[in-house]
Amino acid sequence: MPTVDALAAGLGSGDNPLHTAPWPPDLGTRSRERRRPCAPANMGIRGPASYGDAALRTTAEAVVVGAGIMGCAIAHALAERGMTEVVVLERDAIGGGSTADGAGGVRQQFSTETNVRLATHSVRVWETFGERFGTEIGLRQQGYLFLLTDPAEEPVFRANLALQQGLGVPSRWVEPAEIRELNPHVAMDDVRGGTFCPEDGWCDPSAATMGYAQAARRLGVAIEEGTPVTGIQVDGGRVSGVRTPRGDVATPRVIVCAGPQSRAVGALAGVELPVDPSRRMSFVTEPFAALPPTLPMTIEFASGLYFHPESRGFLFGMANRDEPVGFDKTVDEGWMATTVEALVARVPAFGEANILRGWAGFYEVTPDDNPLLGHVDDPEGLFVAAGFSGHGFMQGPAVGACLAELVCDGAARTVDISPFRPSRFAEGAPAQEHNVI
Ligand SMILES: Cc1cc2nc3c(=O)[nH]c(=O)nc-3n(C[C@H](O)[C@H](O)[C@H](O)COP(=O)(O)OP(=O)(O)OC[C@H]3O[C@@H](n4cnc5c(N)ncnc54)[C@H](O)[C@@H]3O)c2cc1C
């Protein structure tokens, strides 16, 4: 097998699994297997073989479009609030969109108060998810360690720390000496310092999504896979229903949770939702012993390079800031080589690793790297929870609670999400997030 070094030098030979079989069914690593979207047979959830067997409900109190982490968490929260007719329409399979392709990172180190609050509320749910939902999500709170190499970043990160600490987050500044203790394998030559939060970590997005989906179904929510929404009906300025190939569903409320496809779904109601897909690639190494599985998620902030232990190997990736908008899901081998080079430069021990596999997914990006959360002004009854710009999975629990409060009570209580209202761009009031990986 080629080593990471060999891949960086020339992308190795044909025996690199990344070249021969990007999605092999027999992957060897347990955790990525668990993250494969929707395993209907062992989850007790009807799978593709029976799509369309049961009639689609013709009316609903609310229709949720998309069964990723957001659609499932929101549907569950609505049902918990007592809504008895909630229908989730998913064009493909539960958790098979961006949620399946993410790194599962969970952090509280953000630069905007709204994100810190959404993250803080969500972490408490992730910590107790197993007891509450009966689904193990494999939460590993080994911390997020940001490495800062640009002197201009220090005051920004110190200001962010003050915000986070003021909201109860145990994040802190770390000098180079402490960074060496937290991750002794990092090449420190240009590292000036960093930040660390021991409560941050990662877990399994597919397990979490299935946990929400199953809990929602137990509360009576209908989750219909293989059922794309192809139209949104509006009468007299109000949402009145949705159209699908299996029939129409009359409803006064539609909640768009369509991830990177949200722009297209909004257009069905004549609404412009500024959410665009941006390809991101992730890679997993084969098991190797040169680095301990206890390391934190480590991020070189300037480049967007990150890695964390995954199963008995490591997961890593790096943001390509020149990636064009689009739905191309192929793995860019040139970018893989660039990523590997940066990884080995930052942690030379990765030179001993083999890449097991890689895949591409989509960040669902908005102009200020924050989601559209709330109702649109027109038509009435259209809500949005989309455009999480690469940090959506971790916020699922808080977003679920907030959207249910907004829909049922007219305002969110758990977190004030008004800074992320969909109308903010038209109002000239963007809410830029600085800590985007
Ligand atoms: C490489 C990568 C790494 C990431 N790492 C992290 C991380 O570490 N931490 C983190 O918090 N987040 C991370 N993210 C981001 C995170 O995965 C997303 O923000 C989150 O999963 C978005 O969830 P969602 O439910 O909004 O969208 P999705 O999971 O995309 O769900 C939307 C669903 O809508 C469905 N849909 C679309 N159109 C229609 C239609 N017309 N009708 C019916 N259904 C429709 C889709 O099929 C899909 O299932 C990462 C993303 C990527 C790509």
The ligand as an SDF file (V2000), in Angstrom:
LIG
                    3D

 53 58  0  0  0  0  0  0  0  0999 V2000
  -16.7460   17.1470    4.6070 C   0  0  0  0  0  0  0  0  0  0  0  0
  -17.7220   17.7350    5.5860 C   0  0  0  0  0  0  0  0  0  0  0  0
  -17.3440   17.8580    6.9110 C   0  0  0  0  0  0  0  0  0  0  0  0
  -18.2420   18.3890    7.8320 C   0  0  0  0  0  0  0  0  0  0  0  0
  -17.8800   18.4100    9.1450 N   0  0  0  0  0  0  0  0  0  0  0  0
  -18.7590   18.8460   10.0610 C   0  0  0  0  0  0  0  0  0  0  0  0
  -18.4250   18.8080   11.4400 C   0  0  0  0  0  0  0  0  0  0  0  0
  -17.3360   18.3870   11.8130 O   0  0  0  0  0  0  0  0  0  0  0  0
  -19.3630   19.2390   12.3320 N   0  0  0  0  0  0  0  0  0  0  0  0
  -20.5690   19.7290   11.9410 C   0  0  0  0  0  0  0  0  0  0  0  0
  -21.3530   20.1290   12.7920 O   0  0  0  0  0  0  0  0  0  0  0  0
  -20.9090   19.7790   10.6480 N   0  0  0  0  0  0  0  0  0  0  0  0
  -20.0430   19.3430    9.7000 C   0  0  0  0  0  0  0  0  0  0  0  0
  -20.3780   19.3850    8.3880 N   0  0  0  0  0  0  0  0  0  0  0  0
  -21.6300   20.0420    7.9980 C   0  0  0  0  0  0  0  0  0  0  0  0
  -22.8240   19.1930    8.3010 C   0  0  0  0  0  0  0  0  0  0  0  0
  -22.6430   17.9150    7.7380 O   0  0  0  0  0  0  0  0  0  0  0  0
  -24.0770   19.8860    7.7490 C   0  0  0  0  0  0  0  0  0  0  0  0
  -24.0940   21.2310    8.1690 O   0  0  0  0  0  0  0  0  0  0  0  0
  -25.3500   19.2130    8.2430 C   0  0  0  0  0  0  0  0  0  0  0  0
  -25.2810   17.8400    8.1200 O   0  0  0  0  0  0  0  0  0  0  0  0
  -26.5410   19.7670    7.4790 C   0  0  0  0  0  0  0  0  0  0  0  0
  -27.6680   18.9990    7.8210 O   0  0  0  0  0  0  0  0  0  0  0  0
  -29.0270   19.2610    7.0720 P   0  0  0  0  0  0  0  0  0  0  0  0
  -30.0390   18.3990    7.6930 O   0  0  0  0  0  0  0  0  0  0  0  0
  -29.2900   20.7350    7.0430 O   0  0  0  0  0  0  0  0  0  0  0  0
  -28.7250   18.8520    5.5350 O   0  0  0  0  0  0  0  0  0  0  0  0
  -28.6000   17.4230    4.8560 P   0  0  0  0  0  0  0  0  0  0  0  0
  -27.9740   16.4300    5.7210 O   0  0  0  0  0  0  0  0  0  0  0  0
  -28.0090   17.6470    3.5040 O   0  0  0  0  0  0  0  0  0  0  0  0
  -30.1080   16.9870    4.6860 O   0  0  0  0  0  0  0  0  0  0  0  0
  -30.9390   17.5710    3.7160 C   0  0  0  0  0  0  0  0  0  0  0  0
  -31.8330   16.4860    3.1430 C   0  0  0  0  0  0  0  0  0  0  0  0
  -32.7800   17.0960    2.2740 O   0  0  0  0  0  0  0  0  0  0  0  0
  -33.0390   16.1920    1.2310 C   0  0  0  0  0  0  0  0  0  0  0  0
  -33.6500   16.9230    0.1110 N   0  0  0  0  0  0  0  0  0  0  0  0
  -33.0690   17.8170   -0.7190 C   0  0  0  0  0  0  0  0  0  0  0  0
  -33.9710   18.2640   -1.6190 N   0  0  0  0  0  0  0  0  0  0  0  0
  -35.1530   17.6520   -1.3430 C   0  0  0  0  0  0  0  0  0  0  0  0
  -36.4500   17.7080   -1.9200 C   0  0  0  0  0  0  0  0  0  0  0  0
  -36.7460   18.4660   -2.9830 N   0  0  0  0  0  0  0  0  0  0  0  0
  -37.4100   16.9330   -1.3810 N   0  0  0  0  0  0  0  0  0  0  0  0
  -37.1540   16.1310   -0.3230 C   0  0  0  0  0  0  0  0  0  0  0  0
  -35.9330   16.0430    0.2550 N   0  0  0  0  0  0  0  0  0  0  0  0
  -34.9510   16.8050   -0.2410 C   0  0  0  0  0  0  0  0  0  0  0  0
  -31.6670   15.5970    0.9280 C   0  0  0  0  0  0  0  0  0  0  0  0
  -31.7820   14.3670    0.2460 O   0  0  0  0  0  0  0  0  0  0  0  0
  -31.0660   15.4680    2.3150 C   0  0  0  0  0  0  0  0  0  0  0  0
  -31.2480   14.1840    2.8710 O   0  0  0  0  0  0  0  0  0  0  0  0
  -19.5220   18.8380    7.4260 C   0  0  0  0  0  0  0  0  0  0  0  0
  -19.8990   18.7130    6.0990 C   0  0  0  0  0  0  0  0  0  0  0  0
  -19.0220   18.1490    5.1800 C   0  0  0  0  0  0  0  0  0  0  0  0
  -19.4550   18.0050    3.7520 C   0  0  0  0  0  0  0  0  0  0  0  0
  1  2  1  0
  2  3  1  0
  2 52  2  0
  3  4  2  0
  4  5  1  0
  4 50  1  0
  5  6  2  0
  6  7  1  0
  6 13  1  0
  7  8  2  0
  7  9  1  0
  9 10  1  0
 10 11  2  0
 10 12  1  0
 12 13  2  0
 13 14  1  0
 14 15  1  0
 14 50  1  0
 15 16  1  0
 16 17  1  0
 16 18  1  0
 18 19  1  0
 18 20  1  0
 20 21  1  0
 20 22  1  0
 22 23  1  0
 23 24  1  0
 24 25  2  0
 24 26  1  0
 24 27  1  0
 27 28  1  0
 28 29  2  0
 28 30  1  0
 28 31  1  0
 31 32  1  0
 32 33  1  0
 33 34  1  0
 33 48  1  0
 34 35  1  0
 35 36  1  0
 35 46  1  0
 36 37  1  0
 36 45  1  0
 37 38  2  0
 38 39  1  0
 39 40  1  0
 39 45  2  0
 40 41  1  0
 40 42  2  0
 42 43  1  0
 43 44  2  0
 44 45  1  0
 46 47  1  0
 46 48  1  0
 48 49  1  0
 50 51  2  0
 51 52  1  0
 52 53  1  0
M  END
$$$$
